[in-house]
Amino acid sequence: MIVRGKAKKQKITKSAMTRAGSSASDFLLKLELESNPESLCLVRATIERATETLHFEPAETRAIVRAVDEALANVVRHAYKGQRGQPIQLTCRRLRSADNEALAKGIEIILQDSGVALDPAKLKGRPLDEIRPGGLGLHFMRQSMDKVEFSRSQGQNQLRLVKYLAPAKPEKTQGD
């Protein structure tokens, strides 16, 4: 699915897009949107449904949605300095188990933007005991996700977020 959005008008089309080397079943969705805080509710709902489809627990789903929401808000606020209408791409893939490809192993979410390059030295959240608004987005992302990786290539910032599914808890049998 590709979603392209303008401020208040959303157009949804389906597409079988894949990344080189990925099978079609690994690709879940691709969103192409513009830097606009009004688009965040659409992204939150989409990521929530994607994680539910992969059988994440409700608490994990909320954490993933919060991490993606924080990341997108940071792109709008910092990479694009609040400027609306700038391109953001979100790609979501299912991670498969190497042992059993039929089993979903987790989710990979990649955000790309062409905003201001981020300085890795400045990627520090504020101290948690410092009471004031803001500055906790990076902390939320790192707390919620198993991997948070920043990179820049060919004028594009890229943020890769990965969350693995927790192994299923064995059911108790009578007599245990």
Protein Blocks (a to p, Z undefined) as FASTA:
>chain_A
ZZdddfklccddddddddehiafklpmbdcdddddfklmmmmmmmmmmmmmmnopafklm
mmmmmmmmmmmmmmmmmmnnopghiacdddddddddfklmmbcfbdcdddddfbdcddfk
lmccddfklgceehilmmmmmmmpmbdcdddeehiacdddddddddddddddehZZ
